[in-house]
Amino acid sequence: MENGKLLHFKNLKQYRNETNATIEANYFSIDLKNTKDGFAVRFEQFKTYKSTLAFIVNPLNTNTNEINIEPFGIDAGSLQMQLLDLKTKDFWSGKFTELKSKLEELEVQKCMHIAQHKWTALKEIPRVEALIFGAWNSLPECYSEVKKLAYGVLTIFGSTYSCEQAFSCMNIIKTKILPLTKSPIGALRVKMAPSSMQEKAYYVLEYAETPSVSVVQRQFHVKFGKEPPHPHNIGR
């Protein structure tokens, strides 16, 4: 931008060529720098909790001393012992080696579809979270603390996404003519009380994709073989 070549701003370059307009490169440069600085501040915590976030896909090479377990109620001693045991069991540790290969293959497919503008095919590839949950669901309960940490980290994104999505919907329909309190979306109420972190994470992710309470409840019953939470706990 600063040198005026506009190599990464094709539309702006086309506009300049067609209209012979003078582009204030300095104005755009300052705006881009402010945007970059804003993103750096907003996503600073990702660097701080890099090891914690990486744990869900690479638990075998994670240093437990760098993981923030405080928000998840994890017993540090049990976590370390279970991780050590997991690393020595080729059958179970192999699940995450396989997961890494699947995720790499998935990224290759995404890049190919994007490069070829195959947007329909892009939507049909497996979801990343489904692969990650599949690996963790396969572990036995003797690794309860390890699984608890993984489900806790996974739930962070789903919970935040659902809340932000709900508030976005409410802001869109909130007008002078249609008050928020009279809108069915404005009456959105999400109060989940599953008995485990895995069930909570499942509910958050599925409800974000499927707004029908009854559909999510049926899927929950099939997956976990138990009665789902009461409709009052999750509804609109």
C-alpha positions as CSV (number, residue, x, y, z in Angstrom):
1,M,0.0,0.0,0.0
2,E,2.7,2.5,0.9
3,N,4.6,2.1,-2.4
4,G,1.3,2.7,-4.3
5,K,1.5,-0.5,-6.3
6,L,-1.7,-1.9,-4.7
7,L,-0.7,-5.5,-5.3
8,H,-3.1,-6.9,-2.8
9,F,-5.9,-4.4,-3.5
10,K,-7.2,-5.4,-6.9
11,N,-10.5,-3.6,-6.8
12,L,-8.9,-0.4,-5.7
13,K,-6.3,-0.7,-8.4
14,Q,-8.9,-1.3,-11.0
15,Y,-10.8,1.8,-9.8
16,R,-7.7,3.9,-10.0
17,N,-6.9,2.6,-13.6
18,E,-10.4,3.2,-14.8
19,T,-11.0,6.6,-13.3
20,N,-7.4,8.0,-13.1
21,A,-8.2,8.9,-9.5
22,T,-5.5,9.8,-7.0
23,I,-5.3,7.3,-4.2
24,E,-4.2,8.6,-0.9
25,A,-1.9,5.7,0.0
26,N,-1.0,7.3,3.4
27,Y,-4.6,7.4,4.5
28,F,-5.1,3.7,3.7
29,S,-1.8,2.7,5.3
30,I,-2.7,4.4,8.6
31,D,-6.1,2.7,8.6
32,L,-4.6,-0.7,7.9
33,K,-2.0,-0.2,10.7
34,N,-4.8,0.7,13.1
35,T,-6.7,-2.4,12.1
36,K,-3.6,-4.6,12.5
37,D,-3.0,-3.2,16.0
38,G,-6.6,-3.7,16.9
39,F,-6.5,-7.4,16.0
40,A,-3.2,-7.8,17.8
41,V,-4.7,-6.5,21.0
42,R,-8.0,-8.5,20.7
43,F,-6.2,-11.8,20.0
44,E,-3.3,-11.3,22.5
45,Q,-4.8,-13.9,24.8
46,F,-4.4,-16.6,22.1
47,K,-0.7,-16.2,22.5
48,T,-1.0,-16.4,26.3
49,Y,-3.1,-19.6,26.2
50,K,-1.4,-21.1,23.1
51,S,-0.5,-24.3,24.9
52,T,-3.9,-24.7,26.4
53,L,-5.6,-24.3,23.1
54,A,-3.2,-26.6,21.3
55,F,-3.9,-29.3,23.9
56,I,-7.2,-30.4,22.2
57,V,-5.4,-31.6,19.0
58,N,-1.9,-32.3,20.3
59,P,-2.1,-33.5,24.0
60,L,0.9,-35.8,23.7
61,N,3.4,-33.0,23.2
62,T,1.9,-30.4,25.5
63,N,3.8,-29.2,28.6
64,T,1.3,-29.4,31.5
65,N,3.1,-26.6,33.3
66,E,2.1,-24.2,30.4
67,I,-1.6,-25.2,30.5
68,N,-4.1,-23.0,32.4
69,I,-6.3,-25.6,34.1
70,E,-7.8,-23.2,36.7
71,P,-11.0,-22.4,34.9
72,F,-11.8,-26.1,34.3
73,G,-11.5,-27.5,37.9
74,I,-8.8,-30.0,36.9
75,D,-6.7,-31.8,39.4
76,A,-3.1,-31.1,38.3
77,G,-1.7,-34.3,39.8
78,S,-4.2,-36.6,38.2
79,L,-3.9,-34.8,34.9
80,Q,-0.1,-35.3,34.8
81,M,-0.4,-39.0,35.7
82,Q,-3.1,-39.6,33.1
83,L,-1.1,-37.9,30.4
84,L,1.9,-39.9,31.2
85,D,-0.1,-43.1,31.0
86,L,-1.7,-42.0,27.7
87,K,1.7,-41.4,26.1
88,T,2.8,-44.9,27.0
89,K,-0.3,-46.6,25.5
90,D,0.3,-46.7,21.7
91,F,-3.3,-47.7,21.1
92,W,-4.8,-44.6,22.6
93,S,-2.0,-42.2,21.8
94,G,-2.3,-43.3,18.2
95,K,-5.8,-41.7,18.1
96,F,-4.2,-38.3,18.2
97,T,-1.5,-39.1,15.6
98,E,-4.4,-40.2,13.4
99,L,-6.3,-37.1,14.2
100,K,-3.4,-34.9,13.2
101,S,-3.2,-36.7,9.8
102,K,-6.9,-36.2,9.3
103,L,-6.8,-32.5,10.1
104,E,-3.9,-32.0,7.7
105,E,-5.8,-33.9,4.9
106,L,-8.8,-31.7,5.7
107,E,-6.8,-28.5,5.3
108,V,-5.4,-29.7,1.9
109,Q,-9.0,-30.4,0.7
110,K,-10.1,-27.0,1.9
111,C,-7.3,-25.3,0.0
112,M,-8.0,-27.2,-3.2
113,H,-11.8,-26.4,-3.1
114,I,-11.1,-22.7,-2.4
115,A,-8.5,-22.5,-5.2
116,Q,-11.0,-24.1,-7.6
117,H,-14.0,-22.0,-6.2
118,K,-15.9,-25.2,-5.3
119,W,-17.9,-23.7,-2.5
120,T,-20.6,-26.5,-2.4
121,A,-17.9,-29.1,-2.0
122,L,-16.3,-27.0,0.7
123,K,-19.5,-27.3,2.8
124,E,-19.6,-31.0,2.4
125,I,-16.2,-31.9,3.9
126,P,-16.2,-33.2,7.5
127,R,-16.3,-30.6,10.3
128,V,-13.1,-30.1,12.2
129,E,-14.9,-30.3,15.6
130,A,-16.5,-33.6,14.7
131,L,-13.0,-35.2,14.1
132,I,-11.7,-33.7,17.3
133,F,-14.7,-34.9,19.4
134,G,-14.4,-38.3,17.8
135,A,-10.8,-38.7,19.0
136,W,-11.6,-37.6,22.5
137,N,-14.8,-39.7,22.7
138,S,-12.9,-42.8,21.9
139,L,-10.8,-42.5,25.1
140,P,-11.9,-44.6,28.1
141,E,-13.0,-42.9,31.4
142,C,-9.7,-43.8,33.1
143,Y,-8.5,-40.6,31.4
144,S,-11.3,-38.5,32.9
145,E,-9.2,-35.5,33.8
146,V,-7.6,-35.4,30.4
147,K,-11.0,-35.5,28.7
148,K,-12.5,-33.0,31.1
149,L,-9.8,-30.5,30.1
150,A,-10.3,-31.2,26.4
151,Y,-14.1,-30.8,26.6
152,G,-13.7,-27.6,28.7
153,V,-11.4,-26.0,26.1
154,L,-13.7,-27.1,23.2
155,T,-16.7,-25.6,25.0
156,I,-15.2,-22.2,25.2
157,F,-15.6,-21.5,21.5
158,G,-19.1,-23.1,21.2
159,S,-20.5,-21.2,24.2
160,T,-19.0,-17.8,23.1
161,Y,-20.2,-18.3,19.5
162,S,-23.8,-19.1,20.5
163,C,-24.0,-16.1,22.8
164,E,-22.6,-13.7,20.2
165,Q,-24.9,-15.2,17.6
166,A,-28.0,-14.8,19.9
167,F,-27.1,-11.1,20.6
168,S,-26.5,-10.4,16.9
169,C,-30.0,-11.8,16.1
170,M,-31.6,-9.7,18.9
171,N,-29.8,-6.5,17.7
172,I,-31.0,-7.1,14.1
173,I,-34.7,-7.3,15.0
174,K,-34.6,-4.6,17.7
175,T,-36.3,-1.6,16.2
176,K,-38.7,1.1,17.3
177,I,-41.6,-0.7,15.5
178,L,-40.7,-4.2,16.8
179,P,-39.5,-4.0,20.4
180,L,-37.1,-6.6,21.5
181,T,-39.3,-8.1,24.2
182,K,-42.1,-8.9,21.7
183,S,-39.9,-10.8,19.3
184,P,-39.7,-14.6,19.4
185,I,-35.9,-14.3,18.9
186,G,-35.8,-11.7,21.6
187,A,-37.2,-14.3,23.9
188,L,-34.3,-16.6,23.3
189,R,-33.3,-18.4,26.5
190,V,-30.4,-20.8,26.7
191,K,-30.0,-22.5,30.0
192,M,-28.1,-25.8,29.5
193,A,-27.6,-28.2,32.4
194,P,-26.2,-31.5,31.0
195,S,-24.4,-33.7,33.4
196,S,-21.0,-33.6,31.7
197,M,-18.7,-31.2,29.8
198,Q,-19.0,-33.5,26.8
199,E,-22.8,-33.3,26.8
200,K,-22.7,-29.5,27.3
201,A,-20.3,-29.0,24.4
202,Y,-22.4,-31.3,22.2
203,Y,-25.5,-29.3,23.0
204,V,-23.8,-25.9,22.3
205,L,-22.4,-27.0,18.9
206,E,-25.6,-28.8,17.7
207,Y,-28.0,-26.0,18.8
208,A,-25.9,-23.5,17.0
209,E,-26.3,-25.5,13.8
210,T,-29.9,-26.7,14.4
211,P,-32.2,-24.1,16.0
212,S,-35.0,-26.7,16.5
213,V,-35.0,-27.8,20.2
214,S,-36.8,-31.1,19.5
215,V,-34.3,-32.1,16.8
216,V,-31.3,-31.4,19.1
217,Q,-33.0,-33.4,21.9
218,R,-33.6,-36.4,19.7
219,Q,-30.0,-36.3,18.6
220,F,-28.8,-36.0,22.2
221,H,-30.9,-39.1,23.2
222,V,-29.5,-41.2,20.3
223,K,-25.9,-40.1,21.0
224,F,-25.8,-40.5,24.8
225,G,-28.6,-43.0,25.4
226,K,-30.2,-40.9,28.0
227,E,-33.1,-38.5,28.4
228,P,-32.1,-35.0,27.2
229,P,-32.5,-31.9,29.5
230,H,-36.0,-30.5,29.9
231,P,-37.2,-28.2,27.1
232,H,-37.3,-25.3,29.6
233,N,-33.5,-25.6,29.9
234,I,-32.9,-24.8,26.2
235,G,-35.5,-23.0,24.2
236,R,-36.8,-19.8,22.6
